[in-house]
Amino acid sequence: MTQLAQIKAFTKPLIANLAKLGISNLQGLLLHLPLRYIDETHITAIRDLRMGDSAQVEGEIVHAEVSYKPRKALIARLEDASGQLTLRFLNFYPSQIAALKVGNQLRVYGEVRSGFFGYEMVHPSCKAVGQKTQVAETLTPVYPTVAGLTQPNLRKAVGIALALDQLPETLPASVYQNMRLPSFSASIHALHKPLPDADLQALENRSSPYWQRLAFDELLAQQLSMRKHYARRRSVSAPQFKLSKT
C-alpha cells in the first residue's frame, strides 16, 4: 500500500490535510469518492439560461461595483454575445474584486436565480479564461472535504493517484463479467471522472454498475472476514476442566 509521503507530488501541507479525512495512502485516496458532480463540459449562452438550472457561461465583465444596498455585496455584470448575467457575492475578498475587473474574460458556474435585473448567480465559481481555454472533458467531481483542503486541490490529488495506475483487479475477470459488472479499475476511473454522457442520476444515487461493483467488493470482503474469524474460532480448542469428586 503506497503511502502518500512516498510520492513527491504530495506536499506536506496536502498530506496533512488529507490526513484529516483519514487518508494516508493511495488506496484511501482512490476510494474517497465524490458526493456529486457538476457539468462543466459545455458553455451555455446567457439567453438560453433557465431559472433553477445549474450552468456554465463565459463572457466579459462589463460592470463591477461594491454595493451597500440593501446589504454590502460585490456585484458584476457578465456579458456574452447573447445577453448579460448578474454575478452577486455577499462575502468576498480583494482577490475576487480583482478577478471581476471590467474587461476580464471569465467562465462561471452556478445556479441560475431571478434577480432585480434579470437572471443572476450568487457566489458562482469563477475562473479566468483565454482564447485557448478548453472546457472540461469529464464531469467535475465534488468531494467530501475539510477546512483547508479545497476542491481543486483534492481533485488534483485524486488525478495524480489515478495517473499512477495502482489499481490491481480484486476479482477474476470471469467473476465480475459473469455478474455483468465492470472491472475495479474502470469503476474507480468512471466514478472520479465520468464522461459527459454518463447517467448522472445513477452516479449520484449510487445505482450505477460502477457503484454496484464497489458495493459487491465491500460485501465480499465482509463475508470473507467473517469466515476467517469463524474458522479461527473453530480451530481453537476449548480448555478441558476435570471435575473433582467431593
Backbone bond lengths (Angstrom), bond angles and torsions (degrees), N, CA, C in turn:
res aa  C-N    CA-C-N  psi(-1)  N-CA   C-N-CA  omega(-1)  CA-C   N-CA-C  phi
1 M - - - 1.456 - - 1.532 108.49 -
2 T 1.326 117.78 108.70 1.462 121.29 -175.24 1.521 111.13 -71.48
3 Q 1.330 116.51 125.69 1.456 121.82 177.84 1.528 110.05 -80.02
4 L 1.327 116.65 144.50 1.462 120.76 -179.38 1.521 111.22 -61.27
5 A 1.333 117.36 -32.36 1.464 121.43 -179.40 1.528 112.11 -64.57
6 Q 1.329 117.55 -17.03 1.462 121.31 179.46 1.532 112.28 -84.36
7 I 1.326 117.07 -7.48 1.464 121.26 -175.19 1.524 109.27 -107.33
8 K 1.325 117.22 121.73 1.464 122.06 -173.86 1.524 113.01 -59.85
9 A 1.329 117.50 -31.29 1.463 120.75 -176.24 1.528 112.86 -67.56
10 F 1.325 117.28 -16.29 1.462 120.94 -178.91 1.526 109.65 -96.72
11 T 1.324 116.23 112.77 1.460 121.39 -179.61 1.528 110.34 -77.78
12 K 1.326 115.67 163.54 1.464 119.84 179.84 1.530 112.53 -61.21
13 P 1.363 119.10 -43.25 1.475 118.49 177.33 1.527 112.36 -61.72
14 L 1.348 116.82 -39.45 1.462 120.10 179.23 1.525 110.46 -65.37
15 I 1.326 116.76 -43.17 1.469 120.87 178.81 1.530 110.34 -61.74
16 A 1.343 115.99 -40.19 1.468 120.13 179.70 1.525 111.16 -64.64
17 N 1.328 116.80 -40.83 1.467 120.04 179.48 1.522 111.54 -69.41
18 L 1.323 116.85 -38.89 1.462 119.91 177.71 1.530 110.74 -65.57
19 A 1.328 115.85 -32.48 1.466 119.87 178.62 1.529 111.29 -62.67
20 K 1.336 116.66 -29.50 1.472 120.16 177.35 1.524 111.15 -64.10
21 L 1.331 116.00 -23.79 1.464 121.26 177.35 1.526 111.77 -92.63
22 G 1.340 115.49 3.70 1.458 119.50 -178.33 1.513 113.14 80.06
23 I 1.339 116.64 19.86 1.465 121.51 -177.14 1.524 109.48 -107.02
24 S 1.335 116.78 121.78 1.464 120.29 179.03 1.523 112.47 -130.83
25 N 1.338 116.98 -9.63 1.461 119.81 -178.30 1.524 110.97 -137.68
26 L 1.332 115.98 171.41 1.464 121.00 -176.88 1.521 112.27 -61.81
27 Q 1.313 116.67 -40.84 1.460 119.17 -179.23 1.525 111.15 -60.56
28 G 1.328 116.17 -44.24 1.459 119.94 179.06 1.515 112.11 -62.63
29 L 1.333 116.56 -38.11 1.458 120.66 179.79 1.524 110.98 -68.16
30 L 1.324 116.83 -43.06 1.468 120.73 -179.51 1.524 112.09 -67.48
31 L 1.322 116.81 -25.86 1.463 120.70 178.88 1.523 112.54 -94.10
32 H 1.332 116.45 4.90 1.470 120.86 172.57 1.531 106.20 -86.10
33 L 1.305 116.75 93.92 1.462 121.81 -166.83 1.526 112.50 -97.84
34 P 1.332 116.77 155.78 1.469 121.20 -175.63 1.527 113.57 -64.73
35 L 1.336 114.18 151.01 1.460 121.30 171.93 1.524 110.62 -82.56
36 R 1.325 114.98 -37.53 1.463 121.03 -177.60 1.526 108.30 -160.00
37 Y 1.339 115.20 -176.00 1.465 120.40 -177.55 1.527 109.87 -139.09
38 I 1.328 115.80 154.70 1.457 121.14 170.89 1.526 107.94 -123.13
39 D 1.321 115.16 149.22 1.463 120.68 -174.95 1.524 110.35 -100.11
40 E 1.320 115.06 100.85 1.464 121.29 176.69 1.525 110.77 -111.03
41 T 1.331 115.81 28.49 1.467 120.13 -176.15 1.525 113.00 -89.98
42 H 1.329 117.90 -5.33 1.463 119.36 177.73 1.529 109.90 -151.19
43 I 1.319 115.19 161.44 1.466 123.05 179.27 1.526 108.75 -103.28
44 T 1.335 116.49 133.61 1.462 121.75 176.99 1.523 109.36 -103.60
45 A 1.322 117.16 133.24 1.464 120.91 175.30 1.526 108.79 -66.88
46 I 1.327 117.02 142.42 1.463 120.93 -177.48 1.526 111.45 -57.09
47 R 1.318 117.86 -37.72 1.467 120.23 -179.06 1.528 112.39 -66.80
48 D 1.345 117.49 -18.27 1.461 121.06 -178.58 1.523 113.15 -95.19
49 L 1.333 117.35 1.73 1.459 120.27 179.89 1.524 110.76 -67.57
50 R 1.329 115.75 148.10 1.453 122.06 177.35 1.525 109.07 -129.21
51 M 1.333 115.95 137.83 1.453 120.50 -176.72 1.528 111.03 -59.10
52 G 1.318 115.76 133.73 1.452 121.41 179.99 1.509 113.87 94.51
53 D 1.336 116.68 -17.43 1.464 119.79 178.75 1.526 110.30 -78.94
54 S 1.311 116.25 154.01 1.462 121.97 168.20 1.517 106.93 -102.51
55 A 1.321 116.77 129.50 1.463 119.80 -173.31 1.516 110.75 -148.90
56 Q 1.328 114.61 164.81 1.457 122.53 177.05 1.522 108.88 -115.43
57 V 1.314 115.82 127.53 1.465 120.55 178.49 1.520 108.98 -127.96
58 E 1.312 115.52 160.30 1.466 120.87 -178.38 1.514 108.93 -137.96
59 G 1.330 115.87 138.19 1.456 118.86 179.38 1.514 112.01 -176.41
60 E 1.320 114.92 -164.71 1.469 122.21 -177.44 1.521 110.14 -110.72
61 I 1.329 115.88 139.65 1.458 120.42 174.97 1.532 108.26 -74.53
62 V 1.337 116.38 119.36 1.469 120.83 -178.49 1.524 112.01 -108.56
63 H 1.325 116.85 -10.34 1.463 120.37 177.64 1.524 108.38 -159.45
64 A 1.324 116.35 142.17 1.464 120.96 176.54 1.520 109.27 -153.45
65 E 1.315 116.61 137.92 1.464 121.05 179.14 1.521 110.18 -158.85
66 V 1.330 115.11 157.48 1.454 121.18 170.70 1.520 106.56 -97.62
67 S 1.315 116.32 115.65 1.459 122.46 -178.18 1.524 109.76 -101.48
68 Y 1.322 116.17 148.68 1.463 120.71 -179.75 1.525 112.24 -115.92
69 K 1.322 117.39 5.50 1.462 121.52 179.29 1.525 109.38 -127.19
70 P 1.325 118.75 132.00 1.474 127.49 -3.85 1.528 113.34 -75.88
71 R 1.350 116.84 -13.97 1.460 121.33 174.80 1.518 107.82 -148.65
72 K 1.332 115.51 163.14 1.456 119.52 -177.41 1.521 110.63 -61.78
73 A 1.336 115.23 129.64 1.467 120.25 -179.42 1.517 109.59 -157.81
74 L 1.316 115.40 148.91 1.460 121.91 172.07 1.524 106.70 -94.19
75 I 1.332 115.88 120.41 1.463 121.01 -176.02 1.523 109.29 -122.95
76 A 1.318 115.68 132.32 1.467 120.58 179.07 1.521 109.03 -135.21
77 R 1.348 114.52 157.72 1.463 120.46 175.72 1.517 108.13 -115.78
78 L 1.318 115.14 124.80 1.463 122.29 178.57 1.524 108.17 -105.29
79 E 1.322 116.37 131.19 1.472 120.23 -175.75 1.521 110.75 -123.88
80 D 1.348 115.85 133.94 1.458 120.54 168.40 1.528 107.62 -119.97
81 A 1.310 117.87 -170.04 1.466 120.87 -175.90 1.523 112.92 -67.38
82 S 1.343 116.91 -13.65 1.466 119.27 -175.01 1.519 114.67 -107.97
83 G 1.335 118.27 -12.47 1.456 119.02 -178.22 1.513 112.80 164.82
84 Q 1.342 115.05 -166.01 1.459 121.21 -178.41 1.526 110.67 -126.15
85 L 1.336 114.54 152.62 1.461 122.35 -179.62 1.523 108.35 -135.88
86 T 1.331 116.86 135.38 1.461 121.13 177.49 1.527 110.50 -85.91
87 L 1.319 115.93 135.08 1.465 122.51 174.59 1.521 107.35 -112.13
88 R 1.322 117.72 127.48 1.463 121.25 -175.07 1.530 110.08 -125.64
89 F 1.345 115.66 129.89 1.464 121.80 178.97 1.528 108.24 -126.12
90 L 1.321 117.50 116.50 1.462 121.60 -179.25 1.526 111.00 -85.70
91 N 1.308 117.04 -30.17 1.466 122.61 173.82 1.520 106.84 -121.46
92 F 1.308 116.71 121.69 1.466 118.57 -173.72 1.523 110.72 -147.43
93 Y 1.338 114.11 165.93 1.460 122.31 -176.38 1.526 109.66 -125.29
94 P 1.320 117.37 163.57 1.474 120.12 178.08 1.524 113.02 -54.81
95 S 1.333 116.93 -34.77 1.467 119.80 179.67 1.523 111.38 -63.39
96 Q 1.337 117.19 -33.52 1.461 120.30 178.38 1.524 111.15 -72.93
97 I 1.317 116.70 -36.28 1.469 119.83 175.98 1.521 109.72 -61.10
98 A 1.335 116.18 -42.02 1.468 120.44 178.92 1.523 111.17 -66.18
99 A 1.336 116.87 -38.90 1.469 120.55 -178.83 1.517 111.82 -66.87
100 L 1.345 116.71 -28.57 1.461 121.38 -177.19 1.528 112.14 -97.33
101 K 1.306 116.67 25.86 1.460 121.55 178.18 1.525 110.29 -67.27
102 V 1.325 116.29 140.19 1.466 121.38 179.83 1.531 110.03 -55.18
103 G 1.320 115.76 132.19 1.461 121.73 -179.29 1.516 113.72 101.33
104 N 1.338 116.73 -18.01 1.466 119.86 179.45 1.528 110.92 -71.24
105 Q 1.323 115.17 141.77 1.463 121.39 175.89 1.528 108.21 -95.24
106 L 1.325 116.42 124.45 1.457 120.90 -176.58 1.521 111.94 -129.59
107 R 1.310 114.51 152.12 1.462 122.54 169.36 1.520 106.14 -116.83
108 V 1.325 117.16 123.57 1.464 120.93 -175.28 1.525 110.18 -124.15
109 Y 1.332 114.56 150.92 1.465 120.39 178.42 1.521 108.02 -134.49
110 G 1.320 115.93 132.40 1.452 119.50 177.88 1.511 112.17 -177.94
111 E 1.328 114.83 -177.29 1.466 120.99 179.29 1.525 109.54 -88.31
112 V 1.308 115.56 134.86 1.464 121.47 -178.47 1.529 109.26 -82.34
113 R 1.342 115.16 126.52 1.466 121.04 178.20 1.522 109.66 -126.24
114 S 1.328 114.52 166.23 1.461 119.83 176.41 1.520 108.61 -92.42
115 G 1.348 117.06 127.05 1.454 121.67 -179.25 1.514 111.97 -120.37
116 F 1.332 116.21 -171.38 1.464 120.93 -179.63 1.521 112.11 -65.51
117 F 1.325 116.62 -30.04 1.467 120.45 -175.36 1.530 111.32 -119.94
118 G 1.311 116.14 38.98 1.456 120.08 -178.89 1.519 111.08 101.16
119 Y 1.310 116.17 -154.51 1.459 120.41 -178.19 1.524 111.48 -69.94
120 E 1.328 115.37 147.71 1.458 120.94 176.97 1.522 110.15 -147.60
121 M 1.328 115.18 163.78 1.462 122.74 171.70 1.518 107.62 -123.14
122 V 1.325 116.57 134.02 1.462 121.78 179.19 1.530 108.53 -104.43
123 H 1.318 115.15 123.06 1.471 122.17 -177.91 1.529 112.97 52.80
124 P 1.336 118.07 50.97 1.469 118.75 175.56 1.527 110.10 -71.77
125 S 1.319 116.40 158.07 1.466 119.85 170.39 1.523 107.13 -76.20
126 C 1.318 117.00 140.90 1.467 121.57 -175.98 1.524 110.17 -131.36
127 K 1.320 115.25 143.07 1.462 119.47 173.26 1.521 109.04 -144.73
128 A 1.328 115.25 141.17 1.463 120.09 177.13 1.521 109.11 -70.98
129 V 1.322 116.20 143.66 1.465 120.16 -179.09 1.520 110.22 -132.11
130 G 1.324 114.52 155.57 1.455 122.19 173.89 1.511 109.34 -120.22
131 Q 1.315 116.64 -175.39 1.458 120.64 -177.48 1.525 112.34 -64.43
132 K 1.336 117.26 -28.23 1.461 120.13 -175.66 1.531 113.00 -103.69
133 T 1.339 116.95 10.51 1.458 119.41 179.41 1.525 110.11 -70.78
134 Q 1.324 116.13 121.44 1.457 121.20 -177.60 1.530 110.81 -89.59
135 V 1.329 115.53 154.90 1.460 119.25 173.28 1.526 108.45 -79.68
136 A 1.315 116.17 162.74 1.466 120.72 179.99 1.523 110.49 -63.27
137 E 1.321 116.00 146.99 1.464 121.02 179.15 1.524 112.11 -92.70
138 T 1.335 116.62 -15.45 1.465 121.07 178.78 1.525 109.10 -132.64
139 L 1.321 116.67 165.00 1.457 120.29 174.68 1.524 108.89 -63.22
140 T 1.318 116.44 147.47 1.464 121.55 -177.08 1.523 110.34 -92.12
141 P 1.332 118.38 120.94 1.468 120.71 -178.80 1.524 112.36 -77.35
142 V 1.318 115.67 148.62 1.465 122.48 173.47 1.524 106.50 -119.97
143 Y 1.333 116.00 117.19 1.464 121.47 -171.67 1.530 112.63 -102.07
144 P 1.328 116.97 156.69 1.463 119.56 165.10 1.527 107.20 -63.52
145 T 1.323 117.07 136.82 1.466 118.77 -177.96 1.519 110.43 -146.71
146 V 1.317 115.95 -175.45 1.464 122.65 -179.39 1.521 108.19 -133.26
147 A 1.330 115.88 166.80 1.461 120.80 177.61 1.527 109.63 -58.78
148 G 1.329 115.78 133.50 1.456 120.82 179.77 1.510 114.07 97.45
149 L 1.324 117.09 -13.07 1.464 121.27 -179.63 1.527 108.39 -118.58
150 T 1.335 116.04 101.98 1.459 120.43 -176.77 1.522 111.31 -77.29
151 Q 1.326 115.19 159.97 1.462 119.78 177.31 1.532 111.55 -59.46
152 P 1.349 120.08 -45.77 1.472 119.16 178.72 1.528 112.91 -57.78
153 N 1.338 117.35 -41.59 1.467 119.69 179.56 1.526 111.80 -67.96
154 L 1.329 116.05 -36.91 1.460 119.61 178.59 1.529 110.29 -68.61
155 R 1.338 116.89 -40.65 1.472 120.09 177.17 1.525 110.93 -63.36
156 K 1.329 116.28 -39.18 1.463 119.97 178.83 1.522 110.52 -63.90
157 A 1.332 116.63 -42.22 1.465 120.77 179.75 1.525 110.99 -62.48
158 V 1.326 116.28 -43.77 1.467 119.89 178.87 1.524 110.13 -64.87
159 G 1.340 116.57 -38.89 1.460 120.34 178.16 1.519 112.27 -60.18
160 I 1.335 116.41 -40.29 1.470 120.72 177.20 1.529 109.93 -63.01
161 A 1.328 115.53 -44.26 1.463 119.95 -179.18 1.527 111.46 -63.05
162 L 1.332 117.02 -41.01 1.465 120.40 178.76 1.528 111.09 -65.07
163 A 1.339 116.30 -39.53 1.466 120.67 -178.21 1.525 112.03 -65.64
164 L 1.324 117.34 -27.48 1.466 120.62 179.07 1.525 111.89 -72.16
165 D 1.327 115.74 -16.96 1.470 122.16 172.37 1.526 112.80 54.32
166 Q 1.323 116.09 47.46 1.469 120.14 176.19 1.529 109.03 -102.98
167 L 1.338 114.57 67.58 1.459 121.02 -176.67 1.530 110.18 -126.45
168 P 1.311 118.20 69.98 1.468 119.93 179.83 1.523 111.01 -63.82
169 E 1.326 115.36 142.26 1.463 120.35 178.91 1.527 110.07 -67.75
170 T 1.314 115.74 137.32 1.464 120.64 -176.73 1.522 113.19 -96.61
171 L 1.341 117.08 -10.48 1.463 121.11 -177.67 1.522 110.54 -133.64
172 P 1.319 118.21 153.28 1.465 119.95 171.15 1.529 109.56 -61.97
173 A 1.327 116.74 143.73 1.464 120.72 -178.56 1.522 111.62 -56.61
174 S 1.324 116.73 -36.45 1.466 119.84 -178.21 1.528 111.99 -62.16
175 V 1.336 116.59 -30.41 1.466 120.43 -177.85 1.520 110.79 -72.04
176 Y 1.353 116.96 -55.20 1.468 117.22 -176.50 1.526 112.48 -72.85
177 Q 1.325 117.60 -29.58 1.462 119.43 177.08 1.520 111.11 -68.94
178 N 1.319 117.06 -37.60 1.459 120.89 177.83 1.525 111.13 -63.95
179 M 1.328 116.36 -28.88 1.462 121.26 178.90 1.527 111.96 -92.19
180 R 1.326 115.47 4.38 1.467 122.22 -179.90 1.529 111.72 58.56
181 L 1.315 114.43 42.96 1.455 121.59 177.53 1.519 109.43 -113.66
182 P 1.332 117.61 151.72 1.468 120.79 178.06 1.521 111.26 -76.38
183 S 1.323 115.45 170.51 1.465 120.06 176.79 1.524 109.73 -70.13
184 F 1.331 115.66 164.44 1.465 120.61 179.44 1.526 110.38 -63.00
185 S 1.325 117.14 -45.81 1.462 121.64 -179.17 1.526 111.31 -61.48
186 A 1.336 116.74 -45.80 1.464 120.40 179.86 1.521 110.89 -62.17
187 S 1.317 116.90 -36.82 1.466 121.12 -179.47 1.524 111.25 -66.25
188 I 1.335 116.60 -46.64 1.464 120.52 -179.57 1.531 110.45 -62.58
189 H 1.327 117.33 -45.37 1.460 120.27 179.51 1.527 111.24 -63.17
190 A 1.330 117.32 -42.40 1.465 120.80 -177.41 1.523 112.25 -68.05
191 L 1.318 117.83 -30.86 1.461 120.38 179.73 1.524 112.19 -78.62
192 H 1.320 117.11 -31.96 1.465 119.89 177.97 1.527 112.09 -84.68
193 K 1.327 117.40 -31.77 1.464 121.29 -175.76 1.534 110.37 -137.37
194 P 1.334 117.26 70.76 1.470 119.21 -179.00 1.531 111.44 -68.58
195 L 1.321 115.89 144.69 1.459 120.69 176.02 1.527 110.07 -69.48
196 P 1.338 117.80 157.24 1.471 120.98 -176.88 1.522 114.24 -56.24
197 D 1.337 117.64 -30.93 1.465 120.50 -177.96 1.529 112.75 -92.68
198 A 1.332 117.41 12.79 1.464 120.74 179.53 1.527 110.27 -66.36
199 D 1.325 116.08 153.04 1.463 121.93 177.39 1.527 108.15 -74.56
200 L 1.331 116.01 96.67 1.463 121.00 -174.06 1.526 111.49 -63.21
201 Q 1.313 116.80 -40.36 1.464 119.90 -179.84 1.526 111.36 -62.48
202 A 1.336 116.29 -43.28 1.465 120.24 179.69 1.527 111.32 -65.60
203 L 1.332 116.64 -34.00 1.462 119.95 177.67 1.523 110.74 -67.72
204 E 1.329 116.18 -43.57 1.457 119.65 -173.85 1.524 113.12 -78.61
205 N 1.345 117.69 -27.84 1.467 117.96 176.23 1.530 112.11 -96.06
206 R 1.333 114.88 6.45 1.469 123.09 173.24 1.534 113.44 63.86
207 S 1.333 115.70 33.55 1.460 119.41 176.76 1.526 112.42 -104.05
208 S 1.333 117.87 0.47 1.461 120.96 -178.72 1.529 110.22 -70.71
209 P 1.329 118.02 157.28 1.469 120.96 177.92 1.526 112.83 -56.82
210 Y 1.339 116.55 -28.78 1.466 119.72 -179.15 1.527 110.58 -68.68
211 W 1.326 116.65 -42.22 1.459 119.87 175.57 1.523 110.70 -67.95
212 Q 1.334 116.75 -38.06 1.461 120.50 179.57 1.526 111.16 -62.57
213 R 1.330 115.92 -36.26 1.464 119.34 178.51 1.525 110.37 -63.56
214 L 1.324 117.14 -45.60 1.466 119.60 -179.41 1.523 111.08 -67.76
215 A 1.336 116.58 -36.49 1.464 120.25 177.97 1.528 110.49 -64.25
216 F 1.335 116.31 -38.77 1.469 120.20 178.13 1.526 110.36 -64.00
217 D 1.333 116.72 -43.84 1.467 120.54 178.72 1.526 110.99 -60.07
218 E 1.331 115.95 -42.57 1.461 120.32 -178.81 1.530 110.75 -65.32
219 L 1.333 116.19 -43.87 1.464 120.04 179.25 1.527 110.81 -64.13
220 L 1.334 116.21 -41.97 1.465 120.37 179.31 1.525 110.73 -62.64
221 A 1.331 116.68 -42.33 1.464 120.61 179.31 1.528 110.87 -61.94
222 Q 1.339 116.62 -39.61 1.466 120.17 178.41 1.523 111.19 -64.67
223 Q 1.335 116.05 -43.55 1.462 120.20 -179.68 1.532 111.28 -63.99
224 L 1.331 116.24 -42.95 1.469 120.00 179.51 1.522 111.17 -64.64
225 S 1.331 116.12 -38.39 1.463 120.16 178.52 1.526 110.77 -64.67
226 M 1.332 116.34 -41.96 1.464 120.31 178.89 1.527 111.11 -63.74
227 R 1.337 116.34 -41.83 1.464 120.26 178.83 1.532 111.15 -64.31
228 K 1.332 115.08 -38.93 1.466 119.69 179.94 1.522 110.70 -63.07
229 H 1.341 116.26 -44.65 1.463 120.02 -179.91 1.529 110.79 -67.24
230 Y 1.332 115.77 -37.15 1.469 119.70 178.53 1.527 110.92 -63.87
231 A 1.349 115.36 -45.35 1.466 119.75 179.51 1.523 111.02 -63.03
232 R 1.324 115.82 -36.79 1.465 119.53 179.69 1.523 110.77 -66.05
233 R 1.329 116.00 -40.68 1.465 119.04 178.99 1.530 111.06 -65.69
234 R 1.344 116.11 -38.85 1.468 120.08 -179.56 1.525 112.00 -66.83
235 S 1.334 115.67 -28.63 1.471 119.38 -176.66 1.520 113.17 -79.32
236 V 1.315 116.20 -11.93 1.463 120.20 -179.10 1.525 108.82 -97.36
237 S 1.310 116.06 119.54 1.468 120.58 -179.99 1.523 110.07 -79.62
238 A 1.282 114.57 139.40 1.461 118.96 177.74 1.527 109.43 -73.17
239 P 1.300 119.02 142.06 1.474 120.93 179.22 1.526 110.98 -64.21
240 Q 1.318 115.59 142.80 1.459 121.00 178.89 1.528 110.08 -96.62
241 F 1.306 114.41 137.40 1.461 119.95 179.56 1.527 109.21 -115.89
242 K 1.307 115.83 134.72 1.458 120.58 176.15 1.518 109.27 -91.07
243 L 1.311 114.25 128.62 1.454 118.70 179.19 1.529 109.06 -83.91
244 S 1.265 116.63 125.99 1.466 120.07 179.10 1.524 110.10 -83.58
245 K 1.307 115.76 142.14 1.457 120.32 178.72 1.524 109.21 -83.84
246 T 1.284 114.45 131.69 1.460 118.96 179.46 1.521 110.59 -111.91
